[in-house]
Every structure is written in C-alpha cells, then in structure tokens.
Amino acid sequence: MKSKDLDLARDLLVKQVLNSQTLTYREFASSLGITEAPVINKCTDILEKLMYEDADNQRPMLSAMVIQQGSLGIPRLGFYQILNNLKLYQGEEFGAEAIHWHQMEINKLKKYYNLEHNEK
C-alpha cells in the first residue's frame, strides 16, 4: 500500500468529519476508487493503518467514520478488535457499549478536526 493511498483516505475521512457524514465500507471503497477484489480487505488494510497512525499520534480514530451497512451504524468487528489491541477500548465489540464508544469517538473527531480546521 502506498502512502498516497493513506493520504487520500485520511483527506476523505477528515472531510466526512467536517460534514458530519459517515461512510459505509462500500462508499469508502468507491470514493477511493477501489474496485478490484478483495475490495473489503483493501479497505480494512487502509483503515487499520490509519488507526495505528492515529494511535501513535494520539488523535481520535478517523476510521470510526466508516461503518457497516445496517441499523447499528458502527464499524465492523475488526475495528473494535484493533482498538482492544491498542488498549483504547476494552468493551464488547457490538451492542450498546460499542455504539456508545463509537458515538463518543465521532464527537471527539468533530471537536478535534473542527478545531484544527478553524486554526488554519
């Protein structure tokens, strides 16, 4: 994976934060022009690398802006597993606790990126 891919993904997700819009994995892939199989694997590789970068730089998780399609509106199971590995979340990977953590992270993203954007 090229660093250009990560930069494009990061720019896309920051715009999504500023517009208060999440993306499904399919929308994320489409926005980045990822069309060759395995599409979801390529998306998750990018999102995981962003998570590690964000953790290393003590930023909120931009990957939280990409959610699974369906009624819960939260990221897939792997998102929470990586958070667990990073010691950033120790709860359930689905259900009320995961939904709550995700919403709090979205709020942190909005605060962080709106402040950063306004300082420029």
Order of alpha helices (4+ residues) and beta strands (2+ residues): alpha-beta-alpha-alpha-beta-alpha-alpha
